[in-house]
Structures are given as C-alpha cells and as structure tokens.
Amino acid sequence: MRRRLIIAVVSSAVAVAGFSVGGSSPAFAACSLPDVCSGTGVVTATLTGTLGTRSVATVSAITINSVANALSLGSTWDTTVAEIGRSGTNPWSLGATLQGGSVTSLTTTTPIPAASFNIHGNTAPAPSGGGGSWAAGAGGNLANDGTTQTPLCTNTTQVAASTYTGTYDCNGAVTLTIPNGTQNGVYTGVFVVTLNQ
C-alpha cells in the first residue's frame, strides 16, 4: 500500500501565541486587579549655579576720629554688591544696622546707642555692568534695637527672565552725635549691611 504525504500550507495571517504575523496589530486585554497595572519612579534633576549669585561683597570699616570739645563727629561708609549670572529680582535693597544696637568701650561702662549715628548723603553711583534702576535710599538714624534697618540703596526694574552680572556701589556719610556725659574711650561696634530680596 502506498502512503500519501499531505503537506498543509498555513496562511501567514494566522495568529500564534498572541502575536500577529502578517502585519495586523496585536490586541491586548485591559489590565485589572489583581495585577499591578502601574509603577512609579523618582525623577531627580540636580541643578547647580543656575540662579547665579548676588552678594554683599564689601563693607568698608568706619573710622570716626575725635575732635576736642566736638558735639558731633563725622565719617563715611561704603559697601558694594556683586552679581554673577544672577536672575533678576525686582526689587532688592540694602539696609544697615548696628549689631547689638550700640557701640561699647572696654574702659567705660556706658555704651553709645545706635540712634546716635545718622546715615545721610547716600549715593548710588552707576553700576559696573548689572542692570535695573540703582538708587540711593533715604538713610536715617540707626535703630537701637539692632534689627530695624536703615535704608541704604535700592534696585528696581530688573527682569526675572534676564540674568545680570555687575558690581553696585552704595556710599554716604555718617554723623555721630555724642550723647551728653559720654566718657572718653575707644568705642567699637559692628556695622551690618543686609541684602534684602
């Protein structure tokens, strides 16, 4: 007896094990419980120096020299702010305080209160680089509480979407009105300039 050999030709469009052959799109069942159908992962982006910096760069020492029988004595003050690739801030300003609200002497028992010092004649020279509108503040007496600021200079109209690099100078005069009965001595304190933004 002769045996027949039968060869079956299968169409290429037959789907095998959930995968399609021949170009048709696969069909997936919707994910549902008890399967876990989603997952999460933490995205961490580390940015360094993108904002740039704006800093009080210098505060000059204030030296007030004595004059015999004087009721008041004068000197000058000066401070600078440096910006390096800094995003704009509108406004920002400088204010002054006297640390602790007074100056003291090692040889006397009574300090000279901060309000005896008057900041005046403030000037805001044109900045080197930078931007915005740089203007002198009103000044005034320093505060005895050591925290309330006396305005020195202010910058306005910078744009947040822009970056600025430059140096801003702010300076003026200071007058010490000597309180009645103040003893002779060398009085020292700390003149603090604060950047507000």
Beta strands, then each sheet from edge to edge (+ up, - down):
strand 1: 53-59
strand 2: 72-87
strand 3: 92-98
strand 4: 102-105
strand 5: 112-113
strand 6: 117-123
strand 7: 128-129
strand 8: 133-136
strand 9: 140-141
strand 10: 150-156
strand 11: 163-177
strand 12: 187-188
strand 13: 191-196
sheet 1: 1+ 2- 11+ 6- 9+
sheet 2: 1+ 2- 11+ 7-
sheet 3: 8+ 10- 3+ 13-
sheet 4: 5+ 4- 12+
end
